[in-house]
Amino acid sequence: MTDNENLRTPIVCVMGHVDHGKTTLLDRIRGSSVAAGEAGAITQHIGATEVMIDSIIERSGASGMKNNFIVPGLLFIDTPGHHAFTSLRSRGGALADLAVVIVDINEGFMPQTKESLQILKRFKTPFVVVANKIDRIHGWQPHESASFLETYNKQSERVRTDLDNKFYEIVGELYNSGFNSERYDRVSDFQRNIGIIPISAVTGEGIPDLLMVLLGLAQKFLESNLHYNASGPGEGTILEVKEEKGLGTTIDIILYDGTLKKGDTIVVGSLGEPIQTKVRALLKPNPMGEISAEEKFQNVESVTAAIGVKISAPNLDDALSGATVRAANPENIETIVKEVQEELDEVQISTGTTGVTLKADTIGSLEALVNELQKEDIPIRKAEVGDISQRDIIEVSAIEDPFNAVLIGFNVKMLPDAKEKAKGADLKIFQNDVIYRLIDDYKDWVKEKKEKSEKTISQLIVKPARFLLLPECTFRQSKPAVVGVRITGGKVKTNIGVTDNSGRVVGTIKGLQLEGENIKEASAGMEVAMAIDGPTIGRQIKEGDVLYSNIPEKHAKVLETEILDSLSADEMETLDAFLEIKRRDNPFWAK
């Protein structure tokens, strides 16, 4: 057995769709432990809740197993959402040791569920899936706080079948996302299969199973990663930067290694150079029973990993969610400042000279957003953490290409002066707290804008057209020549030049008539009277000739390279014939 003295509590992050019960689940884990009246069974941290091993064993009804586990309990991160997960970074990966992805068994996967799975896959974090809201299955008979199998076996056959069907839809969704999965009690190897635990956060059914599976996973995969240096300098990650009444700007951190003491010098990752400051106070929440007390926090002299704690210190305004906090001393402070800076610089965000501009709430979410945009081949000009500022608006609205004059904001606010500036500015802004939605909205907008601009180009550009001068249909020989024609390709319009079969311009179409009525255009298959200014019939042109609308070289280039897809089959054929004529003498014409 390894030395268990310095074994820290595994950090568990709960992820998933906003309405699928993350908060209810955490409340249930907290509340039932407190309700059970077990003193010290649960500890409220800043941004986290710790459930002690004794409480988990007790609730699972497996008191004989206590000696099988060496981890002290589980530390659940309270901050909901995957941006908390991506912000929880330790060097080289995600800070959370384990994750719980919560899915409503009746609704199945949502964009945020899929997003969570992609992030977990990228960080290679072990996780389980919780299929919540089994109590909402029609006809379900709840059994408060029972294990899943115990309550499942007491349900009617119809209810069990209904649950099984919904359950296997989740298995199918996970398979489509690249994961093999099965109900937790049927999984023999959690490294190969994701365990799915059906629960009700409202009735507590299945929660004992969830806690036991998480303990087992922590024990199996993480033992070697959970050792920390109790007497070493504290190291943690910023969950949130907050204004607190009477304290000014504070940072909520998860300390994942070592010890942090009041008066310690700390180096804090920020938007600019790392901040060097001294811990003025370490604050923990008051115990749950004393929440009504005037003081929200109690001052402590020191804290040891793993723990959520609030730090009050000077100059924390520019501290960055997701960045590192490390204790330092005069001998190593320069090295630590350099390392914290390097960590921030290492955030792999490659940007180009052109592309969209991104703003996100934390380093982690910025990375996740960049990753998804790169998958879609969307170029990025600039990517930063922070709210949308007036400077961002000025910068982006100065970009000439309308497809790049775009600001994409993930989980950020627009500052008041930026809002004002954006009113008259020439740019497009997308804001959302779901990455998939941001990307879909952007792609839909690009598609719509391209279609509109193609339509505009299409209206301004001379399109290909070909027509035959009909025999014995000359009504006037010149000034202008009036002749019967059959349109054999494309659409003929007035005020367009006309070329002959050698590519020479012979005149201009001045008018079109159908059965004595003036018309603006004539399509393939129509026979109309055409007035052509310039040539004389019998000299420059004659009956039986095939003529073309004269397409300027610039227009031909746009037709061939930009809007070819919008042309009809007979227009494409006519364009090919026209280009062949023009390129006989100059192979590079319109290229």
N, C-alpha and C positions, 0 to 999 in steps of 0.2 A: 504494500500500500504506500502511495506517495505521501509526502509531507503535506498534510491538509491545513496546516496553520495559515498559510498565506494563499488560500484558495478563495478567489472572490466570487461573488454572486454572478451567475450568468445574466447578461442583459438581453431582454426579450422585447422586440418591437411588434406592435399590433398594426397591421396594414389592411387596406381594402377600401371598398366603396363607402362613401360618406354616410349612407343611411342603413348600412347592413349590421350595425350594432357594436362598433368598436368601443364606444363610451360605455354602453350598457354592460358589455362584457367586463371591462375594467372595474366598473362600479360594483358589479356582482362579485368579482374576485375580492375586491376590497371589503365590500359590505358584509358578505357572508362570513368572512374571517373575523370581522369586528363583532358581528352579531353573535357569533359563536362564543363571544366573551373570552377568547383566549388572549390573555395579556401578553403583549410582545409578539403576537403571531404575525403582526403586520406593522410595517413602518412606512409612514408617509414621507417621501423625499420631495425635493423640488423637481417637478417634471417626471417623477417616477414613483412607483409603489413597490415595496419589497414584501414578498410573501415568504415567511420562514418555512423551512423544511418540515418542522413539527406540525404546522398547520396543514400543509399539503398532505402529509401522511395521515393525519387525523381524518381529514375530509374524504380521503380515498378509502378509508376503512381498511388500511393495510398496515396496521401498526407494527406488524412483525418485520416490515421491510425497511424500517428506519436505518438499520445498520448497513443496508446495501448502498446507501447514497452518501457521497462525500461532499456534494455541493451544499452550501449553507441555505439555499433557497432560490428564489427567482426574482429578478428586478425588472418589472414591467415599465416600459417607457409610456408615460401618459399622453404625451403630445401626439394627437392623432395624425394620421396621414403618412404617405410615403415620403413627403419632403422632410419629415423628421428623420426617417430612416436614412435617407441619402445624406442628410446633414451630419448624422452621427458617424463621423469618420475617425478612424485611428490610422496611423501610418500604414499605407498599403492596402486599405480596404474599408469595409463597413465596420462600424463599432459594434453594432448589435451582433450578439453571438448566435441568436436564434430569432426567427420571425414567425408570427401567426398571421396567416392571410384569412380574413373573415369574409364569408360569402353568405348571402341570404339564400337558403336552400330552395325557396319558392321563386326567387327571381333569377338566380344563376349569375353568370359573369357580367360585369359591367366594365366600361373602359378603365376605371381606376384599378379594378382587380387585375386586368391584363397588364397594366402599367407596373403594378407591384411585382408581378411575376417576372417581368423582363428585368427589373432592377435587381431582384434576388438572384436571378440567373447570372447577371453581370458580376455581382459581388460574391457569387458562390456561397451564399448564406444558407445553412440548413433551415428548413421551415416545415410547418404543418398547415393544413387547411382546416378551418373551422366552418362547418355547414350550420349556420345559425338559424334560429326561428323554427325549430321543429315543432314548437307548441302551436304554430299557426297552421299546421297541416290539419285539414278538415277531419274532425272526429278524434283528435289527439287527446288522450287522458294524461294530464301532467302528474308527475311524481316529484315533488320539490327536492332539488339537490341530489337526486338519485344518479347513479352511474348510467351511461347510455344503454348498455346491454340490459341492465335491470329494468329500465323503463320501457325499452323497445319490446322486450319479451312480454310485457303486460298489455301491449296494444292489440287491437283487433287485427285480423289478417288483412282486411282492406286497407287499414291505416299503414300497416307495415309495407304492403305492396306499393302504396302511394309514395312512402318515404324512399323505398328502394329505387323506384323509377326516377325520382328527382335526384337522388344521390348519384345514379349512374350518368345522368346528364352532366353533373359536375366532373365526374371521372373523364367523360368524353371531352369536355372543355379543356381540362388539364392536359389531356393527350394532344389536343390541337396546339397547345402552347409548348409542347415538347417535354411533358412530364408523365411518367407512369405513376399511377396512384391507386389506392385501395383503402377500404375502411381500416382504421388504425389497428383493430383487433385481428385483422387478417394479414398484416404486414410482418414479414419475418426479417426483412432487411431494409431499414429506413434509409440506407444510402442509395438503394436502387429504386425504392418506391416512396412516394409522398404519402404520409398518413392523413386520412380525412376523418375528422372527429365531429359527428353530429351533436349539436348542443342546443340548449335554449338559454340565452343570457338572462331572460326574464325569470324562468323557473329554477335555473341553476342545474338543470339536467345536463349531464355530459361534462360538466366543468371539472369534476374530480378526475375524469379520464384525461382531459386536456392537460391538467397540471402534472399528472403522472407521466404522460408521454413526453412533455417538455423536460421534466427531470431526467427521464431516461435518455433523451437525446443529448442533454447537457453532459450527462455522465459519460456517454459513449464517445461522442465526437470531440468534446471540448476540454476535457480534463487538462490536457497539456497547455491549452491556451488560457486557462483561468488562473494560472499562478501569477501573483503580482508581488512586487517588492514592498512589503509593508512599511519599511523605514525609508524607502527611496523617495525622491522628490515627486510631488503630485503631477499627474498628467491627465488632461481631460479634454472634452469637446464641448463647444458652446451649443446649447439647445436654443436659447433665445436671449436677445438683448432687450431689456425692459426698463421702462421708467417706473421707479417705485417712490411713492410719496415719502418725503423726508430722507430718501437715500440717493436720489438722482438716478443716473443710468447704472443698472446692475446687469450682471450676466448670470443666467441659469446654466449650470454646466453638469455634465455627467463625468465624474472622476472615475477613470477606469484603471488607474495604476497609482501606487504610492500614497503618500500622505500630504495633505495641504494644511498649513497652519496660519493662524491670524498673524499678520506682520510679514509673511513671506513675500519676496519679490516674485512677480509673475510676468511672463511674456505672453501676450495675447495677440492672436492673428487678427489683422484688421484690413480695411480697404486700402490703406497705404502701407507705410512701414509698420512692423509689429509694435504693439504698445508695450512699454515697460512701466509697471506700476506696482504698488504695494497693497496687499489685502488689508482692507480696513475692517471688514467684518465677514464672517462665514455664517450664513443664515440657513436654518432648517425650519420646516413648518412645525407649528406646535402640534402635539399629539392630537389625534382625531377628536377625542372626547373634550378637548379644550379649544376647539375651533372658535367657539363664541368669545373667547378671551379677546381683550382689546388688541393685544399684540398678535399679529399674524405669524411672526417668526420668532425663533429663539436663537440667541447668539451662541455659537460654540467656538471653542479654542482651536480645535483641529478636526479633520475628517479623513477617513481612510477608504480606499476603493473597495467595492464599487458603490457609488452613492451619487444621488442628485443633490446639488447644493447651490445656493445663491451666493454670489460674491459681490460685495460692495467694495469699490475701489475708485480712486480718481481716474479721470481721462478715459472712460470706457465708451464714449459716444460712438467711436468708429469701429468698435468690435464687430466681428463678422460671424453671423450664425453659421455653424458648421466648421469654424476654424478651431485650431488647437489652443489650449491654455497649458503652459508649463511653468512649474516652479523653477527658480534659478538662484544662483548665488554669485557674488562678485567674480569668482574664478571662471565660471562657465557661461556667464550671461551673453557674452558676444557669440559664442558657439550656438547657444540656444536661439538667439535672435535670428541667426543665419539659417538654422535648421527650420524654424517656423516659417521664415520667408520662402525658403526653398519648397516647403510643402505646399504653400499657396501657389507658387510659380509652377509647381508640378501638375496642377489641375489641368488635365489635357484638354485645352480648348484651342484648337488650331483655327485661326480666322484668316480670311483673305482680304484682298483690297476692295472687293465688291461683295454685296450680299445684304442680308437683313441684319438688324441690330436686336440683340437679346438683352433682357433684364430679368433676373430671377431673385427670389428671396434669400437663397443660401447657395453656398458653393455646390453642395450636393445636387440641388435641383437644377442648377445651371448646367452641371455635367450631364444630368439625365436628359435635359432639354436638347443640349448640343448633340448628344448621342442619337436621339430620335430624329433630329433634323438632318443629320449626316446620313442616316439610313435612307432618307427620302431624297438625298442629293440636293438639299436646299442650301445654297451658299450662305456663309455667315461672315459679316464684316466685322462685327464687334460683339463681345459677350461679357456682361458685367453683372456683379451682384449689387442690388440696391433698388430703391423705388425709381420711377420714371421722373427725371428732372427736366427743368427748363432747357438745360444744356443739351440733353438728349433730343428734345424736340427741334431745337435750332439746327443741330448737326444733321439729323435725319431728313428734315424738310429741305435741306440744301442739296440732297442727292438728286441728280437729274433723272436717272432711270426709275420710273414709277414702281417697278417691281422690287426695287431695292430701297425705296423710300418707305420702309416698313419697320415698325417697332413691335416686337413680340414680348409681352410681359407675363411671366409666370408667377402667380401668387404675390404680385407687388401692387402698390398703390401708385396713383399718379399724384405728384405733389401739386398743391394749389396753383403755384405760378406756372407749372407745366401745363395744367388744365387750361389756364387762360391763354397761354401761348399756342396751344394745340388748336384752339378754335378757328383761327384763320390760316393755319399752316397746311402746306400741301404734303401730307403724309398719311399713311394708314396705320392705325394702332389696333393690335389684338391683345386682349387681356383675358386670362382664365386661370383656374387653379387645377385644370386637368390637361396634361400635356397633349394627349390625343386630340382633345377638342381644339386646342390652339392650332395644332398642325392641320387638322381637317378644315377648320375655318380659313386658315391661310391658303390651303390648296384650292378650296372652293372659290375663294376670292380671285386667286391667280387665274383659274380656269375661266371664270366669268369675265374678268378684265381682258384676257387674251381673245375671247370670243367677240367681245365688243370692239376691240381694236382691229381684229381681222375684218369685222363687218365694216368698220370705217374705212380701212385700207381698200377693202373690196369695192366700196362705193366710189372711191376716188380713182381707182386704177382702171386703165383701159384693158378690157377683157378680150380674149381671143374670139374672133368670129370669121366665118368663111361664107361666101355666097357666089352663086352662079348667075351670070347675065343670061336671061332666057332668050332663046331664038325668037325672032319676029315679034319682039316686045319692046322695041324702041319707040318711045312717045315723043322724044325730043333729042336732038343730037348733041347740043352743047348749051352752055351758059344758062342754067346748069343742064347737064344731060339728064334726061328722065327715062328710066328703063325698068322693065319688070325683072325681078330677081327672085331666086329661091334660096333661102338660108339653109346651108348644108352643115353648119357647125357653130356652136356658141350663140351669142346674142348680138345683134347689130344695133348700134345706137346712133343718134344724130350727132353732128359736130365732131366726128372721129375721122382721122385720115384713112386713106385707102391705098393699099399697095398691090402691085400685080405679082405674077408668079416669079419675077426675078428679084423681088424685094424692093422695087423702085416705088416711091410715093407718086401716085397718079392724080390724087384729088382729095376732096373732103365730102363726106355725106352731109347733105344740107337738109334733107327731109325724107320721111317715110309715110306712105299712105296705104291703107287697107280698105278696099271697097269705098274709095273716095273720102275716107276719114283720116285726118292726120294722126299718127301714132309716134310714141317716143322711142320704142324698141320693138325688134322683131326676133323671135326665137327660131331655133332649128326646126325645119319642116314647113315654115310659113312661106307663102309667095306674096310679095308686096311690090308696090311701085317705089323706086328709089331715085332721089334727086342727087346727082354727084356734081359738085362744082369743080371745074378744072379741066377735065379731059373732054375730048370729042369722040363720040362713038364712031367707030370705023377707022380712027387713027390710033390714039394712045390705048384705047380699050375697044373690044368688039364683042358682039353677041357670042355666047359660048365660053367666054373667059371665066376663070375662077379667080376671084379677088379676096383679099383679106383686110380686116381692120388693122391699121398700122399701130403696133404696140411699141411705145418708146422703150429704149434699152433698159432704163432704170425700172420701168414697170415690169418688163419681161423677167428681170432678175428677181423681183419680189414674188411674181407669180410662180416662178420655178422653185424658189427656195423657201418662201414663207407661207404662201396660202394655197399651195398645190392641192392640199387635201380638201379644200372647200370648192374646188372646181368639179363640174359634172364630167361624165365620161366623154361627151362630144366636145366639151371645152378643152379637156386635156389633149384629145386627139388633134384638135385644131391648133393648139399651142405647139405641139410637137412638129406639125407640118410647117408652121410659120417659122419656128426656130431653125428647122432644117434649111429653109430658104435663106435665112439671114446668115447662117453659119457656113454656107457654101464657100463664100469668099473670105470669111473671118471666123475661124473655129472658136475664137474666144469671145464672140459677141454675147453680151449679157451674162458673162460668167464672173 
